[in-house]
Amino acid sequence: MGYYSDPTANKAIGAVSREWNRMVKLAIRIRKNETRNPEWVDSKRELFTGIYRRLLSDPMDLLEEMSN
């Protein structure tokens, strides 16, 4: 992502980027079933609304590319 001379925009872009990366890693963890606690998985699946919903259905190789 590009950086602009607007510090407010830089913070917003950085926050969105960090949130996206966090959600990608969480989706990978859920889909690889690294946890054995179904209640935890169900509670985390509720976070995947809006633009994040696709992270639970996109191919795993695409998610792994995004996480790098």
N, C-alpha and C positions, 0 to 999 in steps of 0.2 A: 504494500500500500504506500501511496505517496504521502509525504509530509508537507504541510503548508505552513505559511507564516502565521497562522491563526492558532494560538495555544489552546483555545477551547476546542477547536476542531481536532487538533492533535490528541487531546485527552479523550475525546469521544471516539475517535477512530481506534485508539489504543484499547479502550475499554471494550469495544465491540470485538476487536480481534482477540483479546484475552478470553472473553466469554465464549466466543465461537470455538477456540482451541480447547477450552475446558469441557464444553459440551461434546466435542468430537471424541476426546479421550474417555469421557463417561460413556458415550455410546459404544465405543469399542469394548470397554470393560463389561458393559451389560451384554453385548452380543456374544462375547467370548465366554460368557458365564463364569467369570473369575470369582464371583461370590456365590456362596451356597445358600444365601438367605433370600428366599423368594419375597418376603415382605419388603426388604431393602430394595430389591429390583423393581417391585411394583411402585414403591414410593418415588423412585428416581425416574421411572417411565412417565410419570405425571408431569415432569419438567419439560418434556419434549412436545411442546406445542408450537404452533406457528411455523417459523422458518426452520426450527430445530427438528420437527417431526420427520423430515426426510433422512435424518441421520440414523434412524432406526431401520430404514428400508434401503438405503443406498448400498451398493456393493462394498464388501469389507476392504477390498484392495483400494478403493477410492478413499475410504475413511483413513486407512493407514497412510496413504499419500498425504492427506491433509494434516495428519498428526505430526509429520516430520518437519 
